[in-house]
Amino acid sequence: MDLQLVKPESVIKAQEKQKGMNWILEILVFIAVFLVGGIAQVLCMMPMEMLLLSQNKMYQTALEAGDVEGATAAAMQIASSDIYTVVSLVATIGMTAVTIAFCRFIQKRRMDAIGFTRERAGKDYLIGFGMGFVLFSAAVLLCALTGALKITGFSGTFNIGVFVLFTVGFMLQGMSEEVICRGYLMVSIGRRYSMWVAVLSNALIFAALHLFNNGISLLAVINLTLYGIFASLYFIERGNIWGVAAFHSVWNLVQGNFWGLRVSGMVTECSVFRSTLTDNRDIINGGAFGPEGGLAVTIVLAVGIVFMLKRIQDKKRDGI
């Protein structure tokens, strides 16, 4: 298999506006953009947090009584709720906005040089949504077949309204991570270096961004890196951000809100099914981190990477 990667149109167009910098400078600039985006994310989250606190009777009662311990307990209860998780997902729009603004006004890129093409946008998004569901469900099936996971039935905590909110939240969160890691970082590095350097470097940084998640492990870091490689190849193969953003969103959504599993260490109550992990099978099911920390996901992502490389090779052979 020919593993050479040709620069996609987004990289070529970005290169026409600004030449790429030394990789150390690119990473330093990325860190700066990420930090500013993080501040914007916090600012987006603050009014929604204040609204949640103002609507919580337990918190308000404790606050009025001067009960600091009670107010803290109420705030922590809110922070562990599904609604708060949705709020944190929606707030990622701040990161997206900062990243796009940097690409547009500092790097002078057009939107299609970030991956926001008009052609096939809707179609690619729907295909990516379907692929995300199928691939992650394949990992769940592997866990079930090996006895590392058991689906115990429908969840008693499912709420259609909350599920819709999670869907919207993950759509924003998935797009945010793809914009900053693929649309911005990978394309920026690809302006000066080979696409494999751009793919591998952004995949490693993507994994590093999750190092402080609950339940992180060595295999989880490897899988996160593999996911970054897969997502990068998906972006290159389709030539836009739509498909991989949808894939990322539904990949996260079905973990917690469909199969009832941890999402990179995060727990949610609203799910269609309830699943339990078999003790002492963490190597397969991922344990405290969730399936992304297990071999089942490693296998699925490896197959996905081979599939994407084959697709890229076929297009190159056919002159597409």
N, C-alpha and C positions, 0 to 999 in steps of 0.2 A: 504494500500500500504506500502510495506517495504521500508523505506527511508534510510536504511543503504547504504553507498557508499563504495565499495571495491577499494583499491588503484590500479590504472591502472599500466601497465607495465612500463610506463615512470617514475613514482614515485618510483617504486621498483628498477629500474636500477639506478636512481639518488641516491637512498638511499644506494646502494651497494658501490658507489664511495665516498660519504661523508654523515655523519649523519647530520640531520637537526639541526639548531641552535634554541635558544630561539626566540619566535616570535618577540620580540622587536628588537633583533639583525637582524633578517631576514628583517624587515621593514627598518631599518637603512641602511643595505647593499643595499636593493632595491632602496632607495632614492639616494644612491651614484651612483649606476649603471644607474639610470634614468638621473641624472644630467650629467654624462659623456656622456651618449647617446644623451642628448640634445645638448651638445657641438658639438658632431660629426655630429648631424643633421644640426646645424648652419653652420659648416664647409662645409658640402655637398651643402648647399644652397647658400653660398657666391659666388662661381663662376657663378652659374646660374643667380643670382641676378645681378651681374656685367654685364653679357651678355645682360640681358633685358634692363638695364640702357643704355648700350652702343648703343643699337639698337633703342632707343627712341629719335626721333628728337627733341621733345619738351624739354626733359630733357637736351640733349646735347646743344641745342641753349641757354637755360637758364644758363647752366653751363659756356659756353663760354662768355656770357655777364655779368657774375658775379651776376646774378639774383638769390639770395638764395631762395627767396619766390617762384619764378617760378619753380626752380629746386625741391623744396620741394613738391609743388603742383603736379608736374609731377611724382615724386616718389610715392606719395600717390595714384595717379591714377593707376600707375602700380601695386601697392600693392593690389588694389581692383579688379584687372582684373582676368579673368578665368585662363590665362596662369600663372600668379603668384601663384594662388591656386594650379595648377598642379605642379609647381616647389616645393611648400611646401610639397605636398604629396610625390613626388619622393624623396625628401630629407630625408624622414623617414627611408630610407635604412640605414642611419647612425646609428639610434637607433637600428635597427635590427642587424647590424653588431657588435655593442658593446655588445649587450645582448648575442648574440651567442658566441662571443669571451669569455665573462665572464663565461658562462656555460661550454664551452669546456676546457678552459685553467686554470680557477680558481677552478671551481667545478668539473672538470675532467669528465664531462658527455660526452657520445656519442650523436650523432645527434638524434637518436631515443628516447633518454631520454629527449629531448626537444619537441618531437612530430613529428620530421621529419622522419617518417617511409617510407620505399620503397613500402611496400605492400599497394595496393588500393589507392595510392597517387592521381593518375589522376582521378579515378572514384569518390573518396570522394570529390575531389575539385569540380568536375562538379555538383555533387549532392548538395553540399553546396551552390554553385552559384545559382542553381535553387530554393533551399529552401529559400535563402535570398530574392530573388525576390518575391516569393509567399507570404511569411509572411509579408513583408513590404507592399505589394500591398493589403493584407487583411486589414491592418490598414488604408490604404487610402480608401478602400471600406467602412469600418465602418464610417469613417469621412463623406464620401459622402452620405451614407444612413441616417445619423443623421442630415444632412444639415450643418455640420460644415466645409465642403469643397466643392468647385465646380471646376470641370475640365473644363476649358473654351475652350479647343481645342489645336491644335498643336502650338508649340512655333515658333515664327518667328526668333528666335535667335539660332536655332539648327545648329550645324556645325559638320559633321561627323568626320573630322580630330580632332577637339577639344574633341569630345566625346570619341574617341579612346585614346587620351592622358589622359583624366580623368579616363578611365577604367584601364589603366596601373598604373596611380597614386594611385587609390584607392586599386588596388591589392597589391601594395607595402605598403600602409598605413594600410590596414586591417591586413596584415601579421605582420607588425611591432607591432601593439597593442596586437595581440594575442600572439606573441612570448614573449613580456615582461610581460604580465599579466597572461597568462595561461601557456605557455611553460616554462617560467622561474619562476615567483613568485608562482603560484599555486603549481607547482611541488616541489619547494623548501620548502614551508611550509608543504606540504603533507608528506615530509620525516620524520617529527617528530610528527606531529599532525594528527587528523582524517581528512578525505577528506572534511567533511562538514566545518571544521574550515578553511581549505585551500580554499574551494569554496567561503565561505562568506567573508573572509578577502580580497581575491583578487578582489572580486566584489565591495566591499566598496572602495578599493583603486582605482579601475578603475573609479568609479563614481567621486571620489575626484579629479582625474586628469582632469576632465571636469568642475570643479567649476568656472573657470574664462571665460567660453564660453559666448558669447553674448546671452542674453535672458534666462539665467539659472533660474530655479524655483525649488521649493520643489518637485513637481511631476516629473520634469525632472531628478532630482537626484535619486528619487525612481525608475524611469524607467531605468536609467543608471545602477543602482544596479541590477535590475531584468535582464537586458541584460547581466551583468557580471555573474550572476548565470546561466542563460541559456547557455552562451558561455562555461562556465566551465563544465557544464553537457554534452554539446555537445562534448567537448574535451575528457571527461571521457568515454562517450558512444562509440565513434569511436576509441579511443585509439591513435589518432594522431591529428596533428594541421591542416591538409589540409582542412578538411570540414569546420571547424569553421572559418578559415582564409578567405576562399572563401565566406562564409556566411556574415562575417563582411564587406568584401569589397563590395559585391553587395548590401547589406543593405544600405550602405552609398551612393553608386553610384545611385541607383534608386530614392532615396529621391530627390536629387538635379538635376540630369542629365536625369532622365526619367519623373518623375512626376512634376518637377519644384518647389520643396519645399525646405525649409531651412534644412540644415544638421547640427544639434547641434548648431544652431545659424548662420551658414555660408550660404551665398547667392551665387549662381552661375547663370550665364546667359545662358549657353549652356544646353538646356533640350529638350526632345522630346515633352512633353506636358507642358502647362502652367496651373497652378492651383491657385485658390485664396481661402484664408481662410475667413470664415464668422466671422464678428465682434461679440464680446461677447460670443464666443464659444471656448475660449482658453482652457477650462478644457478638451475639447475633442480633438481639433486639435493642441494644444501646443503653439499657438500664436507665439511670436517672436523667440522662441527656435526651432520651427518646430514640426512635429508630435511626436518626441521623448519626448516632454514635455506634451503630452496629454493622456487621458484615453484610446483612441483607441489603442495606442501602449502598454499601460499597459495590456489590455485584451489579445492582441496578444502574448505578452511575457509570460503572466501567462499560456496561453494555451500551448505555446512552452515548458515551464518548466515542466508542467505535462506530456507532450508527451515524453520528454527526460527521465524523471524519470520512466515512464512506460517502455520505451525501455531498460533502465538499469536493471529494475526489471525482465523483460522477459529474458534478456540475462543471468542474474544470475540464474534464475530458470532453464533455459535450459543448464546451465553449460558452456556457451560460454565465 
